[in-house]
């Protein structure tokens, strides 16, 4: 857990409407969460011919405790490249936003090595993610490879970006609410819009608002966009403790709503 270290505009930018020290996923945690939900990426290798130019190719990928693993054919150009030069990077990017640059993406840089013998960890991780690959996993011209991550570039959309150390990457874990977050956000916005206004008024400086929407939720807390006279402003609030299930989120939000109503009278 760490504060979100993305830069805030300087100069005449308004002061935040919430405590910036509120518990927030680190960029390592955000990056691990992003890649945990995506099973394809762009593998960039150095072309053996011609002239060593970077060569990008589409691959299926899985993650073995944070290490990207692949099942590739010896006929693929990227495999031939890796056999000559182990340096590589993997780009994993999410979709969904109308503005592609607002989507998150992670670039992992390191050395690729072929997995010799039957590594149960690599094999089981890949086949658990790509079950259809079991059909050709034992073909002689296919082999497992892994990318030993040395550094990571995380971009979470506009204004949220940093380099992440490999040690932080491997120590972090995906957010347990990753697959449920979208449903929680939709439910809160559709059925409990008034609660967001009360959260803002009771627990932030956004006290003069009439509307707010939830934009994200994670193990530490949730984020909202509050409608102010100056336009939409972000507000982040923390749960009393970490949560890991939708039911725990529900309980935490109900408790906070009761506290907000009591505080506001």
Secondary structure, DSSP 8 states (H G I E B T S, - for coil): ----------TT----SS-TTS----HHHHHHHHHHT--EEEEEEE-TTTTT-EEEEEEE-EEETTEEEEEEETTSHHHHHHHH--EEEEEEE----SSGGGS-EEEEEEEEEE--S--HHHHHHHHHH-GGGGGTTTSTTEEEEEEEEEEEEEE-STT-EEEEEHHHHHH----TTTTTHHHHHHHHHHH-HHHHHHHHHHHSS--S-S-EEEEEE-SSEEEEEEEETTEEEEEEEE-SS---SHHHHHHHHHHHHHHHHHHH-
